[in-house]
Amino acid sequence: MTAELMPDTTRTYDCRQAFADELIAMAAEDERIVAVCNDSVGSSNLVRFRELYPERLINVGIAEQDLVGVGAGLAIGGFIPFVSAAGPFLTGRATEQIKTDAAYNGLPMVLCGQSPGMAYGELGPTHHSIEDLAWMRAIADLTVVVPADPAQTRAAVRWAAAQDGPTYLRVPRFKVPSVTPDGAPFELGRSVQLTDGSDITVMAVGTMVSRALAAAETLRAEGIGVRVLNMTFVEPLDVEAVLRAARETRGIVTAEEATTTGGLGAAVAGVVAQNHPVPMRILGVNREFAPTGSAAFLLEHFGLTAGGIAAAVRELMAMNPGGAHEHG
């Protein structure tokens, strides 16, 4: 869908708070809702949940494999577990359990990767969660969701709890502006089109969506029309939206706070290459360990900014100045 009324993007909000608030609201409605964490009550924003529902918060300690296994057991027992941990440790230490216990068995559980991407900044590559999209995308029957703002985070929490199978949900640490228009759908495998444009399509997820919108605004002043898609579902991907972009615009830029090996960009490239090849630029971390520094420094270092996105768009425009019909 294309946004009719775009929200105010000048204020920023904490998606972790939206996650916690929605989880508490759902717990009040449904006694099956439980939270499982790995000694991460504070960083998972579950302090208030614990105060309200102490018997429904299970803290397994620093034992991520047990974390997922306990969550799976709760799901088998009829509960709806929200298994919450820092993204690098949930996915890096418990991939086997996510694959075998959760996905292979098709259990209704929500795996919440907190503070993903490079949000931990100065703590370095051991704490960066940039491989998670690639790892989780590779697991069969596991939905991968990356909300872009608090409204989508709330929608994702409620949506995931209603599914019959497992969901991996990225919960951003960065404060982000509101980018989701009122009435935007939250449906399996559906993207949300935020701007229209016939020159280049920018497909972004999570913290990159607001930066894509800023880039589109800058480029509009240069006479370049950019279609911005919030690709909330990395798996399953909105294939129809990708193919429309390939047919109707001159090229595609993808932007993700993740490695370029196997994430959103790779998913989009796979669809495009097999169906309607167009020039692409895949923005992210190019298969390397990031240097240590603040999150803002790291995003700038890897070009994951409005300026970096705009530069990639200009490159594609220079490659194909004639228009989308030239690569038909």
Secondary structure, DSSP 8 states (H G I E B T S, - for coil): -B-SS----SSEEEHHHHHHHHHHHHHHH-TTEEEEESS-TTTTT-HHHHHH-GGGEEE--S-HHHHHHHHHHHHHTT-EEEEEEEHHHHHHH-HHHIIIIIIITT---EEEEES-BTTTGGG-GGG-B-SHHHHHHTSTT-EEE---SHHHHHHHHHHHHT-SS-EEEEE--SEEE----TT----TT--EEEE--SSEEEEE-TTHHHHHHHHHHHHHTTT--EEEEE--EEES--HHHHHHHHHHSSEEEEEEEEESSSSHHHHHHHHHHHH----EEEEEE-SS---SS-HHHHHHHTT-SHHHHHHHHHHHHHH-TT-GGGG-
